[in-house]
C-alpha cells in the first residue's frame, strides 16, 4: 500500500511538471490528483481532460518610466510593487514554440494554435496586444499574449510559429527583439 502511495505521488509530481510546462497549472488538476491519492480512489480521466476554470488575476501595470526605475532600484520596495512593474518597452531574447504545444490549452484557457499570431510572456496580463520587432532585420508583428513563459534562461518572450516566420527567425530559433505594449 505504501508503494502505491509513493507511485501515485510520483505520478502527481510528473503531472505537475507536465502541466506547469504546457501552461499555467490550475489548482483543480493538482487537487484532483492529490485527493485521489489521499482517499485511495481512482482518478476520473475525463474530468482531467475537461476545460478548467482559468481565471486571470487582475494585474495593475505600472508604466511610468521614472516610477518604474525608482521601484526597481529601491531596496525597500515590496515584492508586489516590483512584480507590478512591466516596462512599456522591453528588449531581449525571444524564442518560438510550435508542434509540441499545438492543440494544448494556454494559460488564458484557449487552445494554442501555432499558426495564429500569439505570444507567451511571464508578466503581461493575458490578452494584452504587443508589437514585437526583430532587431536584426527590423520586421515587426502585432501579437496577443495568451500564455505564460518562456521559462528558459533570460528569454523575455515566446512567440508562435507563425509569428517567428513573419519575424524571420524560425531557423535560428531565437532572436533579439523589442516588445512594445499596445493595449
PASE-729141 format. One line per field, with one value per atom (N, C-alpha, C): x, y, z. Coordinates in Angstrom, 1 decimal, m for minus. Example, Ala and Ser with C-alpha at 12.3 -4.5 7.8 and 13.67 -1.06 7.14 Angstrom:
PASE-729141
xx	(13.2,12.3,13.2,12.8,13.7,12.9)
yy	(m5.7,m4.5,m3.3,m2.2,m1.1,0.0)
zz	(7.8,7.8,7.8,7.1,7.1,7.9)
***
This chain:
PASE-729141
xx	(0.8,0.0,0.9,2.0,2.9,3.5,3.9,4.5,3.5,2.2,1.2,1.0,1.1,1.0,2.2,3.4,4.6,4.5,4.0,3.8,2.8,1.8,0.7,1.3,2.2,2.8,3.7,4.5,5.4,4.6,3.5,2.6,2.1,1.6,1.2,2.2,3.5,4.6,4.9,4.8,5.0,4.0,2.7,1.6,1.8,2.3,2.6,3.6,4.7,5.7,5.2,4.4,3.9,3.0,2.0,1.1,1.7,2.7,3.4,4.2,4.7,5.5,4.5,3.4,2.5,1.7,1.3,0.5,0.5,m0.2,m0.3,m1.1,m0.6,m1.3,m2.5,m3.6,m4.8,m4.8,m5.1,m5.1,m6.1,m7.1,m8.1,m7.5,m6.5,m5.9,m5.1,m4.3,m3.5,m4.3,m5.4,m6.3,m6.9,m7.4,m8.0,m7.0,m5.8,m4.8,m4.5,m4.2,m3.9,m5.1,m6.3,m7.5,m7.6,m7.3,m7.4,m6.4,m5.2,m4.1,m4.4,m4.9,m5.1,m6.4,m7.4,m8.6,m8.6,m7.4,m7.3,m8.4,m8.7,m9.7,m9.0,m9.8,m9.2,m9.4,m8.6,m8.7,m9.6,m10.6,m11.5,m10.8,m10.3,m9.5,m10.3,m11.6,m12.5,m12.5,m12.5,m12.6,m11.2,m10.1,m8.8,m8.8,m9.5,m9.4,m10.4,m11.4,m12.4,m11.7,m12.2,m11.6,m11.7,m10.7,m10.6,m11.1,m11.4,m11.9,m10.6,m10.1,m9.0,m9.5,m8.8,m9.1,m7.9,m8.1,m6.9,m7.0,m5.9,m5.8,m5.6,m6.4,m6.2,m4.9,m4.1,m2.8,m2.8,m2.4,m2.2,m0.8,m0.6,0.7,1.2,2.4,3.0,3.9,3.5,4.2,5.1,4.8,5.6,7.1,7.9,9.3,10.0,9.8,10.5,10.1,8.8,8.3,8.8,8.9,9.4,10.9,11.7,13.1,13.3,12.4,12.5,12.2,11.2,10.8,11.8,12.3,13.3,14.6,15.0,16.3,16.1,14.9,14.6,14.6,15.5,15.6,14.5,13.7,12.6,11.3,11.3,10.1,9.6,8.3,7.7,7.8,7.7,7.8,6.6,5.4,4.3,4.5,5.1,5.4,6.3,7.4,8.3,7.7,6.7,6.1,5.1,4.6,3.6,4.4,5.7,6.4,6.6,6.0,6.2,6.5,7.7,8.1,7.3,6.9,6.1,6.9,8.2,9.1,10.2,10.4,11.4,12.3,13.5,14.4,15.1,15.1,15.7,15.5,15.8,15.7,14.3,13.9,12.6,12.9,12.0,12.1,10.7,10.6,9.2,8.9,7.6,7.2,6.1,6.0,5.2,4.5,4.9,4.2,4.0,4.9,4.8,3.6,3.3,2.2,1.0,1.0,m0.1,m1.3,m2.4,m3.6,m3.8,m2.8,m2.9,m3.5,m4.0,m4.5,m3.4,m3.7,m2.8,m3.2,m2.4,m2.8,m4.1,m4.5,m5.7,m6.9,m6.6,m7.7,m8.0,m7.6,m7.8,m6.8,m7.1,m6.3,m5.2,m3.9,m2.8,m2.8,m2.7,m2.7,m1.4,m0.4,0.9,0.8,m0.3,m0.5,m1.2,m1.4,m2.0,m0.9,m1.2,m0.2,m0.4,0.3,0.2,1.5,1.6,2.8,2.6,3.7,3.7,4.7,4.2,5.0,4.8,5.9,5.8,4.9,4.8,4.1,3.0,3.0,1.9,0.6,m0.5,m1.8,m2.2,m2.9,m3.4,m4.3,m4.2,m5.0,m4.4,m3.2,m2.5,m2.0,m2.2,m1.7,m0.3,0.6,2.0,2.6,3.5,4.2,5.6,6.0,7.3,8.1,9.4,10.2,11.5,11.9,13.2,14.2,15.2,16.1,17.2,17.3,18.3,17.8,16.5,16.0,14.9,14.5,13.5,12.1,11.8,10.5,9.7,8.4,7.6,6.2,5.6,4.3,3.5,2.2,1.3,0.8,1.0,0.6,m0.3,m1.0,m1.9,m1.2,m1.0,m0.4,m1.5,m1.4,m2.4,m1.8,m0.5,0.1,1.2,1.8,2.9,4.2,5.2,6.6,7.3,8.5,9.3,9.9,10.3,11.0,12.4,13.0,14.4,15.3,16.3,17.3,16.7,17.2,16.7,15.8,15.2,14.3,13.1,12.7,11.5,10.2,10.3,9.0,9.2,8.0,7.9,6.8,7.1,6.1,5.6,4.5,4.0,4.9,4.7,5.5,5.2,3.9,3.6,4.2,4.3,5.0,6.5,7.1,8.5,8.8,7.9,8.1,8.1,7.1,6.9,8.1,8.7,9.8,11.1,11.1,12.3,13.3,12.9,13.9,13.5,12.7,12.3,13.6,14.4,15.6,16.6,16.7,17.7,17.2,15.9,15.2,15.1,16.0,15.9,16.3,15.8,16.2,16.1,16.9,16.9,15.7,14.8,13.6,13.3,12.5,11.9,10.4,9.9,8.5,7.9,6.8,6.1,4.7,4.2,2.8,1.9,0.9,0.0,m1.3,m1.9,m3.0,m3.3)
yy	(m1.2,0.0,1.3,1.2,2.4,2.6,1.5,1.7,2.3,2.0,2.5,4.0,4.5,5.9,6.6,6.0,6.6,6.8,5.7,5.7,6.8,6.9,7.9,9.3,9.5,10.8,11.1,10.1,10.4,10.8,10.1,10.4,11.9,12.2,13.6,14.6,14.3,15.2,15.4,14.2,14.3,15.1,15.0,15.8,17.3,17.5,18.9,19.5,18.8,19.3,19.5,18.4,18.5,19.7,19.9,21.0,22.3,22.4,23.7,24.1,23.1,23.4,23.8,23.0,23.2,24.5,24.8,26.0,26.3,27.3,27.6,26.5,25.9,24.8,25.3,24.9,25.2,24.3,24.9,24.1,23.0,23.1,22.0,20.7,20.7,19.5,18.8,19.6,19.0,18.6,19.3,18.9,17.6,17.4,16.1,14.9,15.1,14.1,13.8,14.8,14.7,14.0,14.5,13.9,12.4,12.0,10.6,9.8,10.4,9.7,9.5,10.6,10.6,9.8,9.7,9.0,7.6,7.2,5.8,5.6,6.6,6.4,6.6,6.3,6.4,7.8,8.2,9.5,9.4,10.2,10.3,11.0,10.3,10.9,11.9,11.6,12.6,13.9,13.9,15.2,16.0,15.3,15.9,16.5,15.9,16.4,17.5,17.7,18.8,20.2,21.2,22.5,22.9,23.6,24.0,25.4,25.9,27.2,28.1,28.6,29.5,30.9,31.5,32.9,33.7,34.9,35.8,36.7,36.8,37.7,39.2,40.1,41.5,42.0,42.5,43.0,44.5,45.3,46.7,46.8,47.5,47.6,49.1,49.2,50.5,50.7,51.8,52.0,53.3,54.2,55.4,55.1,55.6,55.2,55.6,56.8,57.3,56.4,56.1,55.3,53.9,53.4,52.0,52.0,52.9,53.0,53.1,54.0,54.1,52.9,52.2,50.9,49.8,49.7,48.6,48.9,50.1,50.4,50.6,50.6,50.8,49.5,49.3,48.0,47.8,48.9,48.8,48.6,48.6,48.4,46.9,46.8,45.4,44.6,43.3,42.3,42.5,42.8,43.1,44.3,45.4,46.6,46.2,45.4,45.0,44.1,43.2,42.4,43.1,44.3,45.0,45.9,46.0,46.8,46.0,46.5,46.0,47.2,47.2,48.4,48.3,49.5,49.6,49.2,49.0,48.6,47.7,46.5,45.6,45.2,44.9,44.3,43.1,42.0,40.8,39.7,38.5,37.3,36.8,36.4,35.8,34.4,33.4,32.1,31.8,30.7,30.3,28.9,28.6,27.3,26.9,25.6,25.1,23.8,22.7,21.5,20.8,20.9,20.2,20.7,22.0,22.7,22.9,22.6,22.9,22.0,22.7,22.0,21.9,22.3,22.3,23.6,23.6,24.8,25.7,27.0,28.1,28.5,29.4,30.0,30.8,31.3,32.0,31.1,29.8,28.8,28.5,29.3,29.0,27.9,27.3,26.3,26.9,26.5,27.1,26.6,27.6,27.3,28.0,27.1,27.6,28.5,28.5,29.3,30.6,31.0,32.3,33.2,34.4,35.4,35.7,34.8,34.9,34.8,35.1,35.1,34.6,34.2,33.9,34.9,35.5,36.4,36.1,36.3,36.0,36.9,38.2,39.1,39.8,40.1,40.9,40.3,41.1,40.5,39.7,38.7,37.9,38.8,38.6,39.4,40.7,41.0,42.3,42.2,43.3,43.4,44.0,43.4,43.8,43.9,44.8,44.8,44.3,43.3,42.7,43.0,43.5,43.8,43.1,42.4,41.7,42.7,42.9,44.0,43.7,42.5,42.2,42.6,42.4,42.6,43.7,44.2,45.3,44.9,43.6,43.1,43.1,43.5,43.6,43.0,42.5,41.9,42.3,42.3,42.5,41.2,41.0,39.7,39.9,38.8,38.8,37.9,38.3,37.5,36.6,35.3,34.3,33.2,33.3,32.2,32.8,31.9,32.3,31.6,32.3,31.8,32.9,32.7,31.4,31.2,30.0,29.6,29.1,29.5,29.1,30.3,30.2,31.3,32.7,33.7,35.0,35.5,34.6,35.0,35.7,36.7,37.6,37.2,36.4,36.2,34.9,34.2,33.0,33.4,33.3,33.6,32.4,32.4,31.3,31.1,29.9,29.6,30.6,30.9,31.9,33.3,33.7,35.0,34.9,33.7,33.6,33.6,33.0,33.1,34.5,35.3,36.7,37.5,37.2,37.9,37.4,36.2,35.7,35.0,34.3,33.6,32.2,31.6,30.2,29.3,29.4,28.5,28.7,30.0,30.3,29.8,30.0,29.6,30.7,31.6,32.8,34.1,35.2,36.5,37.5,38.6,39.7,40.6,40.9,41.6,42.8,43.7,44.8,44.5,44.5,44.3,45.6,46.1,47.3,46.9,47.5,47.2,48.2,47.6,48.5,48.7,47.7,47.9,46.6)
zz	(0.0,0.0,0.0,0.8,0.8,m0.5,m1.2,m2.5,m3.5,m3.4,m4.3,m4.1,m2.8,m2.5,m3.0,m2.9,m3.5,m5.0,m5.6,m7.1,m7.5,m6.7,m7.0,m6.8,m5.8,m5.6,m6.7,m7.2,m8.4,m9.6,m9.8,m11.0,m10.8,m9.6,m9.4,m9.6,m9.2,m9.4,m10.9,m11.7,m13.1,m13.8,m13.3,m13.9,m13.6,m12.4,m12.0,m13.0,m13.2,m14.1,m15.5,m16.0,m17.3,m17.5,m16.6,m16.8,m16.6,m15.7,m15.5,m16.7,m17.5,m18.7,m19.8,m19.9,m21.0,m20.9,m19.7,m19.5,m18.0,m17.6,m16.2,m15.5,m14.4,m13.8,m13.0,m13.2,m12.5,m11.3,m10.1,m8.9,m8.9,m9.7,m9.8,m10.2,m11.2,m11.7,m10.6,m9.9,m8.8,m7.7,m7.4,m6.3,m6.6,m7.8,m8.2,m8.0,m8.4,m8.3,m6.8,m6.1,m4.6,m3.9,m4.1,m3.5,m3.8,m5.0,m5.3,m4.6,m4.4,m3.7,m2.2,m1.6,m0.2,0.2,m0.7,m0.5,m1.0,m1.6,m2.2,m3.2,m4.0,m5.1,m6.4,m7.5,m8.8,m9.4,m10.3,m11.0,m12.2,m12.2,m13.4,m14.5,m15.5,m16.5,m17.4,m17.5,m18.2,m17.6,m16.2,m15.5,m15.7,m15.9,m16.1,m17.5,m18.4,m19.8,m20.1,m19.2,m19.4,m19.2,m19.9,m19.8,m18.3,m17.8,m16.5,m16.4,m15.1,m14.9,m14.8,m15.9,m15.9,m15.5,m14.6,m14.1,m14.3,m14.8,m14.8,m13.6,m13.0,m11.8,m12.4,m11.8,m12.2,m11.8,m12.8,m12.5,m12.9,m12.0,m12.4,m12.8,m14.0,m14.6,m14.4,m13.8,m13.7,m14.9,m15.7,m16.9,m16.9,m15.9,m15.8,m15.7,m16.6,m16.6,m15.4,m14.9,m13.7,m12.5,m12.3,m11.2,m11.3,m12.5,m12.7,m12.3,m12.7,m12.3,m10.8,m10.2,m8.7,m8.0,m8.4,m7.7,m7.9,m9.1,m9.4,m8.6,m8.4,m7.7,m6.2,m5.8,m4.3,m3.6,m2.7,m1.9,m1.0,m0.6,0.3,m0.4,m1.7,m2.5,m2.2,m2.1,m1.8,m3.0,m2.8,m3.9,m4.8,m4.3,m5.1,m6.0,m5.4,m6.3,m7.4,m7.1,m8.1,m9.2,m8.7,m9.7,m10.6,m10.1,m10.9,m12.0,m11.9,m12.9,m14.2,m15.2,m16.5,m17.4,m17.9,m18.7,m20.0,m20.5,m21.7,m22.9,m22.7,m23.8,m23.2,m23.8,m23.3,m24.5,m24.2,m25.2,m24.7,m25.5,m25.0,m26.0,m25.6,m26.5,m26.5,m27.7,m27.9,m28.6,m28.3,m28.9,m29.5,m30.1,m30.6,m30.2,m30.1,m29.8,m30.8,m31.1,m32.2,m31.9,m32.6,m32.7,m31.3,m30.4,m29.1,m28.4,m28.5,m27.7,m28.6,m29.9,m30.7,m30.3,m30.0,m29.6,m28.1,m27.4,m25.9,m25.4,m24.2,m23.6,m23.2,m23.4,m22.9,m21.6,m21.0,m19.7,m19.7,m20.9,m21.0,m21.1,m21.3,m21.4,m22.9,m23.8,m25.2,m25.7,m26.8,m27.4,m28.2,m27.9,m28.7,m30.1,m31.0,m32.4,m33.0,m33.4,m33.8,m35.0,m35.7,m37.0,m36.7,m35.4,m35.1,m34.5,m34.5,m34.1,m32.6,m31.8,m30.3,m29.7,m28.4,m27.6,m26.2,m25.6,m24.1,m23.4,m22.3,m21.6,m20.1,m19.3,m17.9,m17.1,m17.4,m16.5,m17.1,m18.4,m19.0,m18.8,m18.6,m18.5,m19.8,m19.6,m20.7,m21.6,m22.9,m23.9,m24.2,m23.7,m24.0,m25.4,m26.2,m27.5,m27.5,m28.2,m28.2,m29.6,m29.8,m31.1,m30.8,m31.6,m31.5,m32.7,m32.5,m33.6,m33.5,m34.6,m34.7,m34.9,m34.0,m34.1,m35.1,m35.6,m36.7,m38.1,m38.4,m39.7,m39.7,m38.5,m38.4,m38.8,m38.9,m39.2,m37.9,m38.0,m36.7,m37.0,m35.9,m35.9,m34.7,m34.8,m33.6,m33.1,m31.8,m31.2,m30.0,m29.7,m28.5,m27.5,m26.2,m25.2,m24.6,m24.8,m24.4,m23.5,m23.2,m22.5,m21.6,m20.7,m19.8,m20.3,m20.0,m20.4,m21.0,m21.5,m21.5,m20.2,m19.9,m18.7,m18.9,m20.0,m20.3,m20.3,m19.5,m19.5,m19.2,m19.9,m19.7,m20.8,m21.5,m22.6,m22.1,m22.8,m22.4,m23.0,m24.1,m24.9,m25.7,m25.7,m26.6,m27.6,m28.9,m29.9,m30.7,m31.3,m32.1,m33.3,m33.9,m35.1,m36.2,m36.4,m37.4,m37.2,m35.9,m35.6,m35.9,m35.5,m35.8,m37.3,m38.1,m39.5,m40.0,m39.6,m40.0,m39.6,m38.4,m37.8,m38.4,m39.1,m39.8,m38.9,m37.8,m37.0,m36.7,m37.6,m37.4,m37.4,m38.4,m38.5,m37.4,m36.9,m35.9,m34.5,m34.3,m33.0,m32.0,m32.0,m31.1,m31.9,m31.3,m31.9,m30.9,m31.0,m30.1,m30.6,m29.7,m30.1,m29.2,m29.7,m28.9,m28.7,m27.5,m27.2,m26.7,m27.4,m27.0,m26.7,m25.6,m25.2,m26.0,m26.7,m27.5,m26.7,m26.1,m25.2,m24.4)
***
